[in-house]
Amino acid sequence: MAALCGQVSGRVQGVGFRRFVQLRAEQLGVHGWVRNCSDGSVAFHLEGEGSALQAMLVVLHQGPPGSRVLRLTQTPAGEQGYCGFSILADS
């Protein structure tokens, strides 16, 4: 297991981005969370197998129809032991 955290910037709020990420994470068996940030970006924390995390980075970069990802930053993170994938309240 590995963990990543980061942010996605661009047109990523108001387009179903968080729900899109949640559905794909559940399909890939990735745990963690996603939430809107006050600066208009979306933050995330992902935990799972390396190949699943790489697939999630593609998902985050692609986004749902109507979104436009301009920047994706990611860094390794410590595992928190999340069970499932949540959409958290805006920060």
C-alpha positions as CSV (number, residue, x, y, z in Angstrom):
1,M,0.0,0.0,0.0
2,A,1.0,3.6,-0.7
3,A,-0.5,7.0,-0.2
4,L,-0.5,10.3,-2.2
5,C,-1.9,13.7,-1.5
6,G,-2.2,16.7,-3.7
7,Q,-4.3,19.3,-5.4
8,V,-6.0,19.8,-8.8
9,S,-6.4,23.3,-10.2
10,G,-8.4,24.6,-13.1
11,R,-12.2,24.3,-13.8
12,V,-12.7,21.6,-11.1
13,Q,-15.5,23.0,-9.0
14,G,-19.2,23.0,-10.0
15,V,-18.6,20.3,-12.6
16,G,-19.1,17.1,-10.6
17,F,-15.4,16.6,-10.2
18,R,-15.5,15.3,-6.6
19,R,-18.2,12.7,-7.3
20,F,-16.4,11.7,-10.5
21,V,-13.2,11.0,-8.5
22,Q,-15.2,9.2,-5.8
23,L,-16.8,6.8,-8.3
24,R,-13.5,6.0,-10.0
25,A,-11.7,5.5,-6.7
26,E,-14.4,3.0,-5.6
27,Q,-14.0,1.2,-8.9
28,L,-10.2,1.0,-8.5
29,G,-10.3,0.1,-4.8
30,V,-8.6,3.3,-3.7
31,H,-9.4,4.8,-0.3
32,G,-9.2,8.3,1.0
33,W,-11.0,11.6,0.3
34,V,-11.5,14.6,-2.0
35,R,-12.7,18.1,-1.1
36,N,-13.1,21.6,-2.6
37,C,-10.7,24.3,-1.4
38,S,-11.5,28.0,-1.0
39,D,-9.0,28.9,-3.7
40,G,-11.1,27.0,-6.3
41,S,-8.9,23.9,-6.4
42,V,-9.7,20.4,-5.3
43,A,-7.5,18.6,-2.7
44,F,-7.2,14.8,-2.4
45,H,-5.7,12.0,-0.3
46,L,-5.4,8.6,-1.9
47,E,-4.4,5.2,-0.5
48,G,-4.0,2.0,-2.4
49,E,-1.8,-0.2,-4.5
50,G,0.7,1.5,-6.7
51,S,-1.0,0.7,-10.0
52,A,-4.4,1.8,-8.6
53,L,-2.8,5.1,-7.5
54,Q,-1.3,5.7,-10.9
55,A,-4.7,5.0,-12.5
56,M,-6.2,7.6,-10.1
57,L,-3.7,10.2,-11.1
58,V,-4.9,9.7,-14.7
59,V,-8.5,10.1,-13.5
60,L,-7.6,13.3,-11.6
61,H,-5.8,14.7,-14.6
62,Q,-8.7,13.8,-17.0
63,G,-11.6,14.9,-14.9
64,P,-15.3,14.6,-15.8
65,P,-16.9,16.3,-18.9
66,G,-17.0,20.0,-18.4
67,S,-13.9,20.1,-16.2
68,R,-10.6,21.5,-17.3
69,V,-7.5,20.4,-15.3
70,L,-4.7,23.0,-15.6
71,R,-2.4,21.7,-12.9
72,L,-2.1,18.6,-10.7
73,T,0.4,18.4,-7.9
74,Q,1.1,15.3,-5.9
75,T,3.4,14.2,-3.1
76,P,3.9,11.0,-1.2
77,A,1.9,10.9,2.0
78,G,1.7,8.7,5.1
79,E,-1.0,6.1,5.2
80,Q,-4.0,7.0,7.4
81,G,-5.9,3.7,7.1
82,Y,-9.0,5.1,5.4
83,C,-11.7,2.7,4.7
84,G,-13.7,3.7,1.6
85,F,-13.6,7.0,-0.2
86,S,-15.3,10.2,1.0
87,I,-16.2,13.6,-0.3
88,L,-15.3,15.9,2.6
89,A,-16.8,19.3,3.4
90,D,-15.2,22.3,1.7
91,S,-12.2,23.8,3.4
